[in-house]
Amino acid sequence: MATAEVLLLEKIDGLGAEGAKVSVRAGYARNFLLPRKKAIPVTHANRRQVEALLKRREAREKNELAGAKNLKEQLLALSIVFSVKTGAKGKMFGAITHTDLLERLREAGFEIDRKKLHMDSVKELGRHQAEIRLHPEVVVEMLFEIVSENPIEHDA
């Protein structure tokens, strides 16, 4: 099968970031990447454009890392408490899922992509944590608490 060497002008998931030199099938390059101005053929004349793309990519990645670190500090300062209905012995009705946590984060002004949040559904009262991967180098261990909204009766 024929392949073509192209230089990506923008990030394409599963293929590479801007400035990356990749080898793709000739038809994919000819019919999709080149007409949509997502890539250019690799030639000696494109060398300056490659250097400019790499500088732009480096600046963007540095900016994304700084933004992720800033967001991490803001998230660590946030306190999230879920008040849930429980049975007589303190057993929860239902569970707290990643959707519930994302909704609370949205209410607090944080728009986090659901793919970045990693947690199991929680069915117990107490303190729990969820992992938020903001950047490959920045991971937040988000703490949240689940409390009962009605008093818990203990056996005496």
N, CA, C and O of each residue as an XYZ file, in Angstrom:
624
protein
N       0.826     -1.184      0.000
C       0.000      0.000      0.000
C       0.871      1.247      0.000
O       1.907      1.299      0.662
N       0.444      2.225     -0.734
C       1.205      3.466     -0.860
C       1.024      4.307      0.402
O      -0.066      4.394      0.967
N       2.119      4.917      0.821
C       2.061      5.817      1.978
C       2.595      7.174      1.574
O       3.287      7.321      0.567
N       2.256      8.161      2.384
C       2.724      9.523      2.134
C       3.228     10.113      3.444
O       2.630      9.907      4.501
N       4.320     10.839      3.364
C       4.860     11.550      4.521
C       4.234     12.938      4.533
O       4.340     13.682      3.559
N       3.581     13.283      5.641
C       2.967     14.597      5.746
C       3.361     15.243      7.058
O       3.774     14.579      8.009
N       3.222     16.545      7.079
C       3.498     17.343      8.261
C       2.159     17.874      8.759
O       1.460     18.581      8.033
N       1.803     17.539      9.987
C       0.507     17.958     10.521
C       0.526     19.439     10.878
O       1.460     19.924     11.516
N      -0.516     20.150     10.458
C      -0.642     21.573     10.757
C      -1.453     21.818     12.022
O      -1.441     22.923     12.565
N      -2.156     20.791     12.493
C      -2.924     20.891     13.738
C      -2.939     19.521     14.384
O      -2.613     18.516     13.753
N      -3.324     19.492     15.655
C      -3.382     18.227     16.386
C      -4.525     17.389     15.845
O      -5.642     17.879     15.678
N      -4.239     16.110     15.569
C      -5.257     15.166     15.120
C      -5.177     13.962     16.052
O      -4.151     13.286     16.127
N      -6.275     13.704     16.759
C      -6.308     12.593     17.709
C      -5.968     11.284     17.019
O      -6.472     10.985     15.937
N      -5.112     10.514     17.657
C      -4.727      9.224     17.118
C      -3.641      9.286     16.072
O      -3.171      8.250     15.603
N      -3.226     10.509     15.690
C      -2.217     10.643     14.647
C      -1.004     11.416     15.161
O       0.129     10.957     15.014
N      -1.233     12.589     15.765
C      -0.118     13.364     16.292
C      -0.483     14.816     16.498
O      -1.587     15.253     16.174
N       0.481     15.567     17.052
C       0.291     16.987     17.329
C       0.811     17.805     16.154
O       1.459     17.279     15.248
N       0.513     19.115     16.187
C       0.973     19.935     15.075
C       2.498     19.939     15.030
O       3.173     19.929     16.059
N       3.009     19.955     13.819
C       4.455     19.919     13.628
C       4.999     18.507     13.549
O       6.183     18.327     13.264
N       4.178     17.505     13.791
C       4.637     16.117     13.741
C       4.707     15.641     12.294
O       3.830     15.933     11.481
N       5.760     14.909     11.998
C       5.927     14.313     10.679
C       5.438     12.874     10.789
O       6.009     12.073     11.529
N       4.377     12.550     10.047
C       3.786     11.220     10.143
C       3.675     10.576      8.773
O       3.643     11.255      7.746
N       3.618      9.263      8.781
C       3.424      8.505      7.551
C       2.009      7.949      7.585
O       1.641      7.215      8.502
N       1.221      8.306      6.577
C      -0.169      7.858      6.496
C      -0.409      7.255      5.126
O       0.420      7.387      4.226
N      -1.536      6.597      4.972
C      -1.879      6.060      3.657
C      -2.086      7.214      2.683
O      -2.617      8.264      3.044
N      -1.665      7.003      1.466
C      -1.706      8.057      0.448
C      -3.119      8.588      0.236
O      -3.301      9.794      0.072
N      -4.113      7.722      0.236
C      -5.492      8.151      0.028
C      -5.992      9.025      1.165
O      -6.711      9.996      0.930
N      -5.620      8.692      2.392
C      -6.019      9.492      3.552
C      -5.417     10.893      3.450
O      -6.088     11.891      3.716
N      -4.148     10.949      3.063
C      -3.493     12.247      2.900
C      -4.132     13.025      1.747
O      -4.466     14.199      1.903
N      -4.297     12.394      0.625
C      -4.800     13.047     -0.581
C      -6.260     13.476     -0.445
O      -6.628     14.555     -0.909
N      -7.096     12.647      0.183
C      -8.533     12.907      0.222
C      -9.028     13.622      1.475
O     -10.103     14.222      1.463
N      -8.254     13.562      2.553
C      -8.737     14.163      3.799
C      -7.783     15.231      4.348
O      -8.173     16.388      4.505
N      -6.564     14.852      4.632
C      -5.640     15.779      5.311
C      -5.270     16.988      4.457
O      -5.359     18.122      4.927
N      -4.862     16.765      3.227
C      -4.397     17.872      2.389
C      -5.530     18.817      1.964
O      -5.347     20.030      2.066
N      -6.684     18.336      1.495
C      -7.750     19.274      1.091
C      -8.302     20.099      2.253
O      -8.726     21.238      2.056
N      -8.301     19.542      3.447
C      -8.839     20.261      4.612
C      -7.769     21.109      5.307
O      -8.024     21.680      6.367
N      -6.593     21.191      4.724
C      -5.477     21.996      5.252
C      -5.094     21.571      6.671
O      -4.742     22.399      7.513
N      -5.171     20.257      6.914
C      -4.771     19.719      8.204
C      -3.324     19.239      8.155
O      -2.716     18.975      9.192
N      -2.777     19.128      6.949
C      -1.399     18.672      6.772
C      -0.867     19.201      5.449
O      -1.617     19.617      4.566
N       0.461     19.170      5.348
C       1.124     19.513      4.092
C       2.144     18.427      3.788
O       2.633     17.768      4.706
N       2.471     18.230      2.525
C       3.482     17.225      2.192
C       4.839     17.637      2.752
O       5.142     18.827      2.833
N       5.652     16.666      3.135
C       6.977     16.956      3.676
C       7.934     17.196      2.499
O       8.189     16.305      1.687
N       8.452     18.428      2.436
C       9.455     18.781      1.423
C      10.496     19.673      2.072
O      10.298     20.155      3.188
N      11.596     19.893      1.384
C      12.641     20.775      1.914
C      12.132     22.217      2.015
O      12.563     22.964      2.893
N      11.241     22.600      1.142
C      10.714     23.966      1.143
C       9.854     24.228      2.388
O       9.680     25.381      2.784
N       9.332     23.200      2.986
C       8.459     23.361      4.155
C       9.231     23.404      5.470
O       8.623     23.463      6.539
N      10.543     23.376      5.408
C      11.368     23.319      6.613
C      11.084     24.503      7.555
O      10.967     24.306      8.764
N      10.972     25.730      7.017
C      10.691     26.900      7.866
C       9.320     26.782      8.525
O       9.141     27.143      9.688
N       8.368     26.276      7.767
C       7.033     26.110      8.318
C       7.047     25.071      9.444
O       6.323     25.209     10.430
N       7.869     24.041      9.294
C       8.002     23.022     10.337
C       8.539     23.659     11.615
O       8.022     23.410     12.704
N       9.564     24.470     11.482
C      10.156     25.119     12.655
C       9.146     26.038     13.344
O       9.078     26.072     14.572
N       8.373     26.771     12.569
C       7.358     27.651     13.150
C       6.276     26.840     13.867
O       5.821     27.224     14.944
N       5.869     25.728     13.270
C       4.866     24.876     13.905
C       5.381     24.298     15.223
O       4.648     24.235     16.210
N       6.626     23.883     15.231
C       7.190     23.316     16.451
C       7.276     24.360     17.560
O       7.026     24.050     18.725
N       7.629     25.603     17.203
C       7.679     26.670     18.207
C       6.282     26.962     18.744
O       6.098     27.149     19.947
N       5.297     27.001     17.844
C       3.923     27.248     18.255
C       3.414     26.126     19.163
O       2.731     26.377     20.156
N       3.755     24.894     18.808
C       3.351     23.738     19.612
C       3.989     23.790     20.993
O       3.327     23.522     21.996
N       5.266     24.131     21.047
C       5.960     24.218     22.334
C       5.333     25.297     23.213
O       5.145     25.090     24.412
N       5.011     26.436     22.629
C       4.374     27.512     23.397
C       2.991     27.088     23.880
O       2.616     27.373     25.018
N       2.230     26.407     23.023
C       0.898     25.950     23.410
C       0.978     24.940     24.545
O       0.199     25.017     25.495
N       1.912     23.991     24.458
C       2.041     22.974     25.494
C       2.476     23.587     26.822
O       2.021     23.159     27.883
N       3.353     24.588     26.766
C       3.784     25.259     27.984
C       2.611     26.006     28.620
O       2.445     26.000     29.840
N       1.806     26.644     27.780
C       0.626     27.367     28.248
C      -0.402     26.400     28.858
O      -0.984     26.698     29.901
N      -0.627     25.247     28.213
C      -1.566     24.252     28.727
C      -1.103     23.707     30.072
O      -1.922     23.490     30.965
N       0.198     23.484     30.228
C       0.739     22.975     31.484
C       0.550     23.996     32.603
O       0.160     23.635     33.713
N       0.823     25.261     32.316
C       0.636     26.311     33.328
C      -0.840     26.425     33.716
O      -1.163     26.584     34.893
N      -1.723     26.347     32.739
C      -3.154     26.406     33.017
C      -3.620     25.226     33.849
O      -4.445     25.388     34.747
N      -3.099     24.036     33.559
C      -3.470     22.838     34.313
C      -2.984     22.924     35.753
O      -3.690     22.507     36.671
N      -1.782     23.462     35.960
C      -1.262     23.616     37.326
C      -2.090     24.621     38.108
O      -2.351     24.425     39.295
N      -2.502     25.692     37.452
C      -3.344     26.701     38.094
C      -4.702     26.104     38.466
O      -5.200     26.330     39.569
N      -5.296     25.345     37.548
C      -6.579     24.703     37.800
C      -6.471     23.686     38.933
O      -7.406     23.529     39.717
N      -5.335     22.997     39.021
C      -5.119     22.026     40.095
C      -5.181     22.714     41.458
O      -5.821     22.210     42.381
N      -4.524     23.849     41.582
C      -4.537     24.585     42.847
C      -5.965     25.005     43.216
O      -6.356     24.921     44.380
N      -6.726     25.449     42.240
C      -8.114     25.862     42.496
C      -8.976     24.671     42.914
O      -9.817     24.791     43.805
N      -8.766     23.524     42.267
C      -9.558     22.334     42.594
C      -9.213     21.798     43.984
O     -10.091     21.323     44.705
N      -7.936     21.875     44.357
C      -7.535     21.389     45.675
C      -8.116     22.249     46.790
O      -8.320     21.761     47.901
N      -8.381     23.510     46.515
C      -8.957     24.404     47.520
C     -10.468     24.209     47.650
O     -11.079     24.712     48.593
N     -11.064     23.491     46.719
C     -12.511     23.300     46.692
C     -12.928     22.177     47.642
O     -12.264     21.143     47.721
N     -14.025     22.389     48.357
C     -14.568     21.372     49.255
C     -15.949     20.974     48.741
O     -16.837     21.817     48.612
N     -16.124     19.692     48.451
C     -17.396     19.207     47.934
C     -17.993     18.223     48.928
O     -17.337     17.272     49.354
N     -19.262     18.468     49.294
C     -19.979     17.603     50.218
C     -21.307     17.220     49.580
O     -22.068     18.083     49.142
N     -21.577     15.929     49.531
C     -22.852     15.418     49.032
C     -23.698     15.036     50.235
O     -23.241     14.297     51.107
N     -24.917     15.528     50.287
C     -25.857     15.169     51.336
C     -26.878     14.224     50.711
O     -27.620     14.606     49.806
N     -26.908     12.977     51.206
C     -27.748     11.954     50.580
C     -28.741     11.378     51.581
O     -28.545     11.463     52.793
N     -29.793     10.799     51.059
C     -30.781     10.115     51.901
C     -30.232      8.737     52.250
O     -29.640      8.049     51.418
N     -30.447      8.361     53.505
C     -29.956      7.056     53.953
C     -31.060      6.333     54.707
O     -32.041      6.932     55.146
N     -30.871      5.035     54.843
C     -31.786      4.226     55.621
C     -31.478      4.366     57.104
O     -30.618      5.155     57.496
N     -32.170      3.614     57.907
C     -32.024      3.705     59.358
C     -30.610      3.386     59.825
O     -30.144      4.000     60.784
N     -29.934      2.488     59.212
C     -28.583      2.088     59.630
C     -27.485      2.871     58.903
O     -26.307      2.543     59.046
N     -27.844      3.887     58.135
C     -26.851      4.694     57.437
C     -26.515      4.180     56.052
O     -25.544      4.638     55.448
N     -27.295      3.237     55.531
C     -27.045      2.724     54.185
C     -27.639      3.694     53.167
O     -28.798      4.095     53.268
N     -26.818      4.059     52.186
C     -27.244      5.017     51.165
C     -28.278      4.423     50.221
O     -28.250      3.232     49.911
N     -29.187      5.272     49.772
C     -30.087      4.917     48.688
C     -29.408      5.412     47.410
O     -29.248      6.619     47.231
N     -29.015      4.518     46.538
C     -28.338      4.925     45.309
C     -26.840      5.054     45.513
O     -26.278      4.478     46.444
N     -26.197      5.818     44.633
C     -24.744      5.978     44.671
C     -24.367      7.353     44.134
O     -25.150      8.009     43.447
N     -23.156      7.770     44.461
C     -22.593      8.992     43.893
C     -21.687      8.549     42.744
O     -20.770      7.753     42.941
N     -21.950      9.068     41.545
C     -21.181      8.675     40.363
C     -20.361      9.856     39.849
O     -20.456     10.969     40.366
N     -19.567      9.595     38.836
C     -18.751     10.660     38.255
C     -19.630     11.781     37.691
O     -19.215     12.940     37.671
N     -20.831     11.447     37.238
C     -21.745     12.466     36.719
C     -22.147     13.445     37.825
O     -22.221     14.652     37.598
N     -22.406     12.915     39.019
C     -22.765     13.773     40.152
C     -21.606     14.708     40.509
O     -21.809     15.895     40.764
N     -20.396     14.158     40.521
C     -19.225     14.976     40.852
C     -18.982     16.039     39.782
O     -18.661     17.182     40.107
N     -19.131     15.673     38.512
C     -18.960     16.651     37.431
C     -19.986     17.771     37.541
O     -19.666     18.932     37.285
N     -21.213     17.433     37.919
C     -22.263     18.442     38.084
C     -21.900     19.412     39.207
O     -22.079     20.621     39.060
N     -21.396     18.897     40.319
C     -20.975     19.764     41.429
C     -19.811     20.662     41.007
O     -19.762     21.833     41.383
N     -18.888     20.122     40.237
C     -17.763     20.928     39.754
C     -18.264     22.027     38.824
O     -17.763     23.151     38.877
N     -19.250     21.723     37.969
C     -19.833     22.732     37.086
C     -20.500     23.838     37.881
O     -20.375     25.016     37.548
N     -21.222     23.447     38.949
C     -21.879     24.434     39.806
C     -20.856     25.348     40.474
O     -21.141     26.515     40.741
N     -19.663     24.812     40.741
C     -18.599     25.602     41.365
C     -17.819     26.409     40.328
O     -16.911     27.158     40.691
N     -18.157     26.270     39.045
C     -17.511     27.065     38.010
C     -16.377     26.370     37.282
O     -15.612     27.025     36.573
N     -16.248     25.057     37.438
C     -15.187     24.307     36.770
C     -15.785     23.417     35.698
O     -16.639     22.579     35.991
N     -15.351     23.588     34.469
C     -15.834     22.782     33.353
C     -14.778     21.717     33.065
O     -13.801     21.982     32.365
N     -14.974     20.514     33.604
C     -14.020     19.413     33.454
C     -14.605     18.398     32.476
O     -15.772     18.022     32.588
N     -13.802     17.959     31.527
C     -14.224     16.941     30.572
C     -14.407     15.620     31.314
O     -13.569     15.246     32.134
N     -15.491     14.920     31.033
C     -15.782     13.685     31.768
C     -14.728     12.604     31.547
O     -14.567     11.714     32.382
N     -14.014     12.677     30.431
C     -12.966     11.695     30.157
C     -11.754     11.881     31.060
O     -10.935     10.974     31.206
N     -11.643     13.051     31.660
C     -10.499     13.339     32.534
C     -10.745     12.911     33.978
O      -9.808     12.831     34.772
N     -12.011     12.634     34.320
C     -12.369     12.247     35.681
C     -12.410     10.730     35.781
O     -13.076     10.065     34.988
N     -11.688     10.185     36.768
C     -11.617      8.745     36.960
C     -12.012      8.405     38.391
O     -11.316      8.746     39.348
N     -13.154      7.719     38.511
C     -13.609      7.276     39.831
C     -14.636      6.172     39.662
O     -15.278      6.050     38.619
N     -14.778      5.376     40.700
C     -15.822      4.361     40.731
C     -17.031      4.974     41.419
O     -16.898      5.960     42.144
N     -18.204      4.403     41.199
C     -19.373      4.912     41.912
C     -19.212      4.559     43.393
O     -18.703      3.495     43.743
N     -19.657      5.479     44.248
C     -19.458      5.346     45.687
C     -20.804      5.094     46.345
O     -21.770      5.815     46.095
N     -20.866      4.065     47.188
C     -22.123      3.681     47.827
C     -22.016      3.709     49.348
O     -22.825      3.086     50.036
N     -21.022      4.428     49.880
C     -20.821      4.479     51.321
C     -20.623      5.916     51.766
O     -20.099      6.744     51.021
N     -21.048      6.204     52.989
C     -20.820      7.523     53.567
C     -19.333      7.668     53.893
O     -18.623      6.674     54.045
N     -18.875      8.910     53.997
C     -17.486      9.162     54.384
C     -16.732      9.978     53.353
O     -17.311     10.530     52.417
N     -15.398     10.040     53.555
C     -14.524     10.788     52.647
C     -14.029      9.861     51.536
O     -13.651      8.716     51.783
N     -14.040     10.380     50.317
C     -13.615      9.598     49.156
C     -12.779     10.494     48.245
O     -12.739     11.713     48.413
N     -12.121      9.871     47.292
C     -11.341     10.676     46.352
C     -11.553     10.200     44.936
O     -11.845      9.032     44.678
N     -11.396     11.145     44.024
C     -11.498     10.877     42.594
C     -10.252     11.466     41.944
O      -9.686     12.443     42.434
N      -9.840     10.874     40.859
C      -8.647     11.342     40.152
C      -9.066     12.139     38.924
O      -9.874     11.679     38.117
N      -8.509     13.335     38.795
C      -8.770     14.164     37.627
C      -7.432     14.375     36.916
O      -6.507     14.963     37.475
N      -7.343     13.890     35.684
C      -6.110     14.028     34.896
C      -6.261     15.230     33.980
O      -6.819     15.126     32.888
N      -5.759     16.376     34.436
C      -5.889     17.623     33.685
C      -4.907     17.696     32.522
O      -5.178     18.340     31.508
N      -3.775     17.037     32.676
C      -2.668     17.118     31.714
C      -1.834     15.864     31.964
O      -1.891     15.320     33.067
N      -1.071     15.389     31.000
C      -0.247     14.202     31.265
C       0.677     14.362     32.480
O       1.043     13.372     33.112
N       1.052     15.592     32.804
C       1.945     15.829     33.932
C       1.222     16.333     35.179
O       1.849     16.474     36.229
N      -0.084     16.609     35.091
C      -0.830     17.185     36.219
C      -2.051     16.316     36.524
O      -2.983     16.214     35.727
N      -2.013     15.691     37.712
C      -3.117     14.850     38.169
C      -3.581     15.374     39.519
O      -2.764     15.627     40.404
N      -4.892     15.539     39.678
C      -5.467     16.048     40.924
C      -6.184     14.911     41.637
O      -7.004     14.213     41.040
N      -5.874     14.728     42.918
C      -6.614     13.787     43.756
C      -7.708     14.594     44.447
O      -7.481     15.182     45.504
N      -8.889     14.619     43.847
C     -10.008     15.422     44.332
C     -10.696     14.703     45.480
O     -11.148     13.569     45.324
N     -10.777     15.365     46.647
C     -11.444     14.783     47.807
C     -12.870     15.305     47.890
O     -13.130     16.482     47.640
N     -13.792     14.410     48.246
C     -15.172     14.818     48.471
C     -15.730     13.973     49.608
O     -15.206     12.907     49.933
N     -16.791     14.470     50.197
C     -17.369     13.786     51.348
C     -18.846     13.521     51.096
O     -19.540     14.317     50.463
N     -19.313     12.379     51.607
C     -20.720     12.022     51.510
C     -21.262     11.920     52.933
O     -20.749     11.158     53.752
N     -22.303     12.697     53.213
C     -22.907     12.688     54.555
C     -24.394     12.377     54.418
O     -24.992     12.536     53.355
N     -24.967     11.927     55.533
C     -26.388     11.612     55.558
C     -27.182     12.861     55.879
O     -26.789     13.644     56.744
N     -28.309     13.058     55.183
C     -29.130     14.234     55.475
C     -30.143     13.947     56.584
O     -30.812     14.865     57.057
N     -30.263     12.688     57.003
C     -31.108     12.359     58.128
C     -30.273     11.651     59.206
O     -29.261     11.034     58.873
N     -30.662     11.721     60.475
C     -29.857     11.116     61.532
C     -29.766      9.582     61.378
O     -30.708      8.922     60.939
N     -28.608      9.058     61.752
C     -28.376      7.619     61.646
C     -28.602      6.999     63.017
O     -28.048      7.457     64.016
N     -29.422      5.951     63.056
C     -29.679      5.253     64.310
C     -28.685      4.115     64.431
O     -28.549      3.299     63.519
N     -27.991      4.061     65.559
C     -27.021      2.993     65.819
C     -27.622      1.996     66.795
O     -28.402      2.373     67.669
N     -27.262      0.719     66.650
C     -27.715     -0.285     67.607
C     -26.992     -0.089     68.924
O     -25.783      0.142     68.941
N     -27.716     -0.177     70.021
C     -27.095      0.032     71.337
C     -26.811     -1.279     72.005
O     -26.289     -1.303     73.120
